Structure formats: C-alpha cells, structure tokens
C-alpha cells in the first residue's frame, strides 16, 4: 500500500512538474512574444511617421522654396527699398502683378507681400489691410517672425481670402544687403490635404497624428478645434536631431515624435494600446490545449512581419522615379556624418532643375518627368564615384561627395559638360543650377552648415540663370 501511495505521489509530483513547466514555458513565451509585439507596434508607428514626413515635405517643399526665392528676388527687394519714392497706386499695381505671376504661374494661392516701412499687406486683390503688431494675437506673428533668428517660419491662420479655411503660411523675411528687414512675403496652403491624410491613417491604424510647434501647441490636426488649443508639450523634449523618439503613454500605448527641420515643427504619432498583445492573451486563455501551436504560429508571423517592415523601411530610402536615394536617406546620412569627425574631402552639393514649369506647361508632364530623370542621370554619372546623390524634392537634388583635394573644379566642369551634352526624346536639353560647399573652404563648419551654404549658392546660381535668360523668377 505504501509503495502504491509512493508511486501515486511521484506521479502527482511528476504531473505537477509537467503542468508547472508547461505554465512556466507558456508565461515565458507569452512575455517574449508580447515584447516582440510591442517592438512591432513601435516599428509600425515609425514607418507610418516616415510616410507622413515624406508626404509633408513633398507638399510643403514647393511653397517653402518659392517663398524663399521670392524673398531673394531682386525685383521685390528693390521695390520695397524704393517704396517711399514710388506712387502708391503704381506700387500697389506692381505688387499685384508680381503676386499674380507667382500664383498663376505656379498654381499657389494665398501669396502675400508685406512692407515693413508702411505696414501694407498686399494680395492678388491689391492692398488688403494695414498690419499692426500691437493689436491682438492676429498681428503678433509678424513681430515674432521679425525678431526670430531664422529666415522663415510657419504659422497656422485663417486664409486671408477665405476666413472659413485654415492654412499653413510660409512666412519669409525680406532683407537688404545690410540685413535690414524690408518686409515679409509668403504663401498660404490650406491644411485640408494634410488633414485628410491624417484622417486616413488614423482610421486605418488606430493612431492619433498631430503637428505641433516647438512649445507643444497643436498646429495641424484632423479635429480643427484642437488646433492652437491642445498642448502636447509632454511629448516634445526639444530634441532637434531628426531622430524618431519613442515615449510610453499612460495605459498601454506609444508615441513616436520626430522633429521636421524645414517646418520647425514636431510630428507626433500616438498609438493607444497594444491590441495584438491583448488578442494573444485571449487566444492563450481560450485555447490552452493549442498553446504551443499558437505560440509557434505567432512567432513565425511576427518574424515575417518584422522582415516585411525592414524591407519596407529599406525600400522607403529610394526615390523610385529616378532610382536615386530620397530625402529620408539624405537626412539620415547627414545626421550620421554629424556624429563623426569632419572629413576634409567632404563636399555638399545642392542642385535644382531650371525650366521645369515651362516644360510641364508647354510640352507636357511626361516631358517634365523626362527632364527630371535627365538631370538625375547627369548628376549620377558624374557624382556617383565620389559619393551619394539624392532627390530631395520635386526638382531638387542634393549630393554628399568626398572629392580629393584639387579635383573639385574638374568635377564641376565635367557636370557642366555632361548637362550640356544631354538630350532626351521629348526635351532637347536640360539646365541645372548648382551650389557647392566644401569642408576645405569652410574647415570649421558643420555638415548642416555646409548644406545651408550650398543651398544659398544654388539660389544665387538660379537667380543668375533667370537674370541672364530674362525670365521672371520661378515662373519656369
């Protein structure tokens, strides 16, 4: 009897050990998979933020570049410098003609010019009003911009011509050669396109998306009542490195925050809860008998999903129209170069295609696409042995090159000759304005500083091109 009892006790103990081992392995497996699910949610939110970042840069790069070109336009600078000596009616007429040329030529709306001397606010309809920064919040943006140490800033306000519509205004300072502020110009772009994109992603992925200013105040949201009223400063840490920053939310969710340099805003994607983990726990509770199979199946599915996410991330670094690296790759490479010692051979290049608007309007968009691909082919054929070429906007390119000492002039000449020799089937020639900035020329300059110098030099080259061709700036 005692032997039977002892054998029974051993069986019970063995059974208990098996059950305990099964429960322990289930708990460990569940915890591991929940961690993998959490990582997958974070990566999904990051990829989502990357897609929104690309769309926003694509939509706003045109208005930002146009506003900056306006601010550097010699016609506008000269007109504001000589405003006192010009008849009011004649001055207003010249402003209207100029604004209409920008709006009609490039398809923008909400273009404006403000004179700092007289406070006059001009639109395509003529003198709209006189600004007064001392009266109320509406005009305070002007004083704020003038006092900021930046050339341009973004501001959300009602459209000047349609008070029922909100717009993102690209406000840009106009200054003379001595740095004296002559006025402000810019372009207003309705936020409805961004709101629709945000709404689609929010409904599809169960997230909340916002653009906020550096103080954390919401600037773009699918709910217009939240704009400039909701404070998300707890998700803004002031980090302007351009990295994707993760934060845990109260409950079981995550937030991904990224600083967008061109906008001086933060993109925030919030994911509330980890539905995958909850569903996994429910499946385990209900299907204990099939626990091992479910764990293996989920593990395989997660590995496949993770691999697909990695492939999506890799593919998102390429501009498929030209097969060059895209703007995201440019920002990542620039950020990486800023973490290492400056290479004396580094040369930052900014390039922009001339005449694309005219080709699109007169020959067609297929010809315009050929022009962009032709410029990309020319840049790639000359620059690829020295570094990487990027398409950073519609007709904008950049390059990070490592050119040995004494070879930069020959590289420039080779590019000029390559561009001159190019000919397409729909377009016979291509013209590209370039700006170069090298570490040898500016030994104490950061990578970001070199990029800004090359950008400014490209604008100067483009201005010379327009002046030599006798063409109204940015109409082609």
ABEGO torsion letter per residue (X at the ends): XAAAAAAAAAAAAAAAAAAAAAAAAAAAAAAAAAAAAAAAAAAAAAAAAAAAAAAAAAAAAAAAAAAAAAAABAAAAAAAAAAAABBAAAAAAAAAAAAAAAAAAAGBBGBBBBBAAAGBBBBAAEBABBBBAABEAAAAAAAAAAABABABBBBBBBBAABAABBBBBBBBBBBBAAGBBAEBBEBBBBAAAAAAAAAAAAAAAGBBBBBBBAAGBBABBABAAABGABBAAAABAGBAAGBBBBBBBBEABBBBBBBBAAAGBBBBBBBBEBAAAAAAAAAAAABAAAAAAAAAAAAAAAAAAAAAAAAAAAAAABBAAAGBBBAAAAAAAAAAAAABBBBAABBBBBBBBBGAAAAAAAAEAAAAAAAAAAAAAAAAAAAAAAEBBBBABAABBBBBBBBBBGAAAAAAAAAAAAAAABBBAABABBBBBBBBBBAAABAABBAAAAAAAAAAAAAAAAAAAAAAAGBBBGAX
